[in-house]
Amino acid sequence: MTSTFRTESINRIGGELELSPADFLRPDLPPLPRFFPQRNHLYLDTGRSAIYLALVDIIERGGRREAWLPRYHCPSVLMPFKLLGFKLNFYTCGSDLDSPSGLPEVFDGETFFFIHYFGQKNRAVCRYLESAPGKHFVIEDCVQSLLTQGVGKQGYSVYSFRKFLPLPDGALLASDLPLALAPIAPPDESFVSQRLIGKLIRNKGEEKDFLDLFAQAERMINRFTGPREMSFLSRYLLDRIDLVDVAERRRNNFLFLSRLLEKAGLDYELLHPLFDSIEPGEVPLGMPVVVAPHLRDRLREYLILQKIYCPVHWPLGSGEGTDGIVELKLSRSLLTLPVDQGQDSTAMAYLIEKVTYFFNAIGKYIRELSDASECN
């Protein structure tokens, strides 16, 4: 298969969203409350800070230090629960992340935590919560669904801006309940500065330069000890981003990528989308694809060589809450193809061309092995 693209003409696809000086010169835009419908908002540095403050508020309201969480989650989710001494119980959302089981039959003051995965509304869990018996508190994780409409309607909603937007830091805790005040530290200027520099030089310098900055910054927030405020810098940039345009671009990229992937006709056992459609109002984080586990990391490494950066959501290890067979299998097979607003149809076509080339080459290699075996 001959490439129709010149690699040097393609900017990096996926990975950290970049910043340029022009982003600081955009006009201030009016607020868009429809994306965050609850009445009370706290702007914070990270999603784990938002979870921590929600739990503090729940404790203040008489909630027990016991919680239910999905087995499939970002490992950082557990930090605030453990820091506040919560007993943890786990349920599964199934291999499609939309078939929950092991849910509590009745609540007695516990906290129920659930996730809207990859921008899709978690309708199955929402239906369960409509009639869940007993006193309970709900934390709705909208980190992967920042701009999806129809989420953020439960007790406490957690959002992360830096997953969708080119901000150095930023998260939101939203609730219709008045939020109890808790000590919130000022922004970590070292963390913010390192991520800002990395975003500004990402398409200018050597990869090692900005990757080292991002890695150092992540190590900083992994030493989570309590909540911090969102930086002035990120609030300034957030006020200048057209969220409606961001949502539309992500939806268009996802739908175009879905059509290209279907047209490619890849072997279902080698690669297929976790879901291949989105409902009106849903805005994807990316396109999660299920890859044959023995090929997932090889595909990811190959795509990096082609300037395509696909995250893994999430790399789970065996242990507390992640010992379910379904969850570990998902962790070892899911790869997220980027559809962010910085890409266009040319980038999506390049991405699918490289994915197709990889699997065609694998198929040719397997056929050659089979032919050699028959000859022997």
Summary of the structure (lengths in Angstrom):
residues: 376
radius of gyration: 21.4
end to end distance: 29.2
largest distance: 75.2
contacts: 1190
relative contact order: 0.16
helix: 42%
strand: 17%
